[in-house]
Amino acid sequence: MNIGIVCYPTFGGSGVIATELAKGLARRDHQVHILSYAKPARLDTFQTNISYHEVNLQSYPLFEYPPYDLALANQMANLISYEGIDILHVHYAIPHATSAYLAKQILGEQAAHVPIITTLHGTDITVVGSDPSYKSVVDFSINQSDGVTAVSEYLRKETYERFDIEKEISVIPNFIDLERFKRTNKEHFRKAISPEDEKIIVHVSNFREVKRVPDVVTMFAYILEHGIKAKLLLVGDGPDRNRAEQRCRELGICDQVRFLGKQEQVEEVLSIADLFVIPSGSETFGLAALEAMGCGVPVISSNIGGLPEVNIHGETGYLCDLGDTDAMGKYGVEILSDPKKHKRMSMKARKNAEKFDMDKMVSEYENYYKKIQSELMEHRN
Ligand code: GMT
C-alpha cells in the first residue's frame, strides 16, 4: 500500500506512535509518506520506503496566525494527486482530520477512493477537542472520517460520551518495539548515577501540568524519609520544570534529584531504573509507562484514564488515587524494600508489555486499512 501518515512531530506520544507505525509498515514493504510541520523526533535515521514531507506554511503580514490547517489540506491534496496514496491516516483529530476532509473535498472524484482514517490519541478528545471552541468541528471531522480508531477502551468510551459520534470506533492500543524497549546491561551508567547502589526512580514526560511532575518529587521525598537510599531521574522538559525544581528545594532533596532533559535513548535510562512513576491527571493510555514496563520496570501510576489498561494493580506495579503522593510513596517503599516482590513485578511488567507488541499492532492497523478500504469500495458501488 501507499500510505500517508500525518502527525505532530514533537516528543508527545501521538507523534511517537505515528512514526513507529510508519517504520513498521515500511519494513513490510509499504510505501509511507509522513506529513508534519517538522521532522518527527523518532524519524531519526534514513528509512527505505519512508519519505518525509514538510508542511509549507507561508506567513503574511495580514495573518496573526498563519492558517496551518489550510496549508496542511493543500499538501494532503498534493500527496493524493502526485504520490498516489491509497490511505490517509491522521493521528490526533485537530486539525488533521479536518484538513483531511477538506483535501478530499478539494479533489472530489479523484480522491473518493482514498479512505481517511483518524486515530484519536488523548487531549484531542479529553481537553482541546471537547472545548466549545472546537467541539463542533471535531464532531464533524470524526464523523466524516472513513475509519476511526482510539488508543484505549477508555478513550473510545470517552469519545462516545463527549461527542455525537455515529461512527464505529475501533480500539487499536499503543505499542512498543520490544527489541528496543528491553532491559540491557548498563552497569557503568548505573554506577555513575548511584555510586552507593542507591535505588533509581525514573519519570519521563513532557513536563506539562497534566503530568504532575511535582507529585513525583513529593512521593520521592516520602521514599527517602522512609529510609530508602534512592536517586530520582527526571527525563524530559516542559512548562512545569521550574515547579518541580522548586518542590525539590522546598523539600531539601536537590542532591538526590537529577534533571536529565530530553533524551532520545530513553531505553538506556529505563534499563537502570528500579521504579517508574507516572502520577498524571489525565492519560488516555500512558505510552511512557508501557516503555518502562518493556524494560522490566514496575510502575506506580495514578488510576486515571487508560492507565489501568496498561499498569495492573498489584501485578505490574500499583495504581493510586490522583494526588495521593503518600500512597504512591508507601507503595514505592514496599516495592523497593522487598527484592522478591520487585523481581516478581519486574517480570510481570515485561510480560504484560509483550501484549502490546509492535508487530501485532502494525498487523492490526494493516488489517484495519484493508477493511476500511473495502467498505469504502462497497459503499461507492
Ligand atoms: O495529550 C498529550 O499528552 C499528547 C498526546 C499526544 O497526542 O501526543 O498524548 C496522548 O497520546 C499518547 C499516545 O497515544 C498517550 O500515550 C497519552 O496517554 C495521551 N496523553 C494524554 O491523554 C494526556
Residues whose N, C-alpha, C, O or C-beta is under 5 A from the ligand:
A	BS01	GMT	G12 G13 S14 G15 Y92 H121 G122 T123 V151 S282 E283 T284 F285 G286 L287
